[in-house]
Amino acid sequence: MALLGWIIGFIALFGGLALRQDMPVGGSATIANGLFVLALLACPLVWNAKPLGISRGQRIAAGLALILCLPIILFPA
């Protein structure tokens, strides 16, 4: 499970950095910030001892919410 967290964390971190560098679409700053938050939520080193009382399930739910809200950010009404 920790390996999966590291993989998702690095993917989200590098994706956020690439979006910050390029800014290809209108909402890319918001998406980059969301990817940085996802990288923080997925990093097992930061959340090893449950600081702030946030459990693994709450972090997984927040990460899924960030991923599933991406179409809302990309396609504004």
C-alpha positions as CSV (number, residue, x, y, z in Angstrom):
1,M,0.0,0.0,0.0
2,A,2.9,2.4,0.7
3,L,4.4,1.7,-2.7
4,L,1.1,2.7,-4.3
5,G,1.1,5.9,-2.2
6,W,4.6,6.7,-3.4
7,I,3.7,6.1,-7.0
8,I,0.6,8.2,-6.9
9,G,2.4,10.9,-4.9
10,F,5.2,11.2,-7.4
11,I,2.9,11.2,-10.4
12,A,0.7,13.9,-8.9
13,L,3.7,16.0,-7.9
14,F,5.4,15.8,-11.3
15,G,2.0,16.4,-13.0
16,G,1.4,19.5,-10.9
17,L,4.9,20.8,-11.6
18,A,4.5,20.2,-15.3
19,L,1.2,22.1,-15.3
20,R,2.8,25.0,-13.4
21,Q,5.6,25.2,-16.0
22,D,3.4,25.0,-19.1
23,M,-0.1,26.3,-18.2
24,P,-1.6,24.9,-21.4
25,V,-5.3,25.4,-20.5
26,G,-7.3,28.1,-18.7
27,G,-7.8,26.2,-15.4
28,S,-4.4,24.6,-15.2
29,A,-3.4,26.6,-12.1
30,T,-6.3,25.1,-10.2
31,I,-5.6,21.6,-11.5
32,A,-1.9,22.0,-10.5
33,N,-2.9,23.0,-7.0
34,G,-5.3,20.0,-6.8
35,L,-2.4,17.7,-7.9
36,F,-0.2,19.2,-5.2
37,V,-2.8,18.5,-2.6
38,L,-3.2,14.9,-4.0
39,A,0.6,14.4,-3.8
40,L,0.5,15.5,-0.2
41,L,-2.5,13.2,0.6
42,A,-0.8,10.2,-1.1
43,C,2.7,10.6,0.5
44,P,3.1,7.8,3.1
45,L,6.1,9.5,4.7
46,V,4.0,12.5,5.8
47,W,1.0,10.5,7.1
48,N,2.9,7.6,8.8
49,A,1.7,8.5,12.3
50,K,-1.8,10.0,11.6
51,P,-1.1,13.6,12.3
52,L,-4.1,15.9,12.6
53,G,-6.3,12.8,13.2
54,I,-6.8,12.1,9.5
55,S,-7.1,8.4,8.8
56,R,-6.1,6.4,5.7
57,G,-9.8,6.1,4.5
58,Q,-10.3,9.9,4.8
59,R,-7.2,10.5,2.7
60,I,-8.3,8.0,0.1
61,A,-11.7,9.6,-0.1
62,A,-10.2,13.1,-0.5
63,G,-7.9,11.9,-3.2
64,L,-10.7,10.2,-5.1
65,A,-12.8,13.4,-4.8
66,L,-9.9,15.4,-6.2
67,I,-9.6,13.1,-9.2
68,L,-13.3,12.8,-9.9
69,C,-13.8,16.7,-9.7
70,L,-11.3,17.1,-12.6
71,P,-13.9,17.2,-15.3
72,I,-15.8,19.9,-13.4
73,I,-12.7,22.1,-13.4
74,L,-11.8,21.4,-17.0
75,F,-15.3,22.0,-18.5
76,P,-16.8,25.1,-16.8
77,A,-20.4,25.9,-17.7
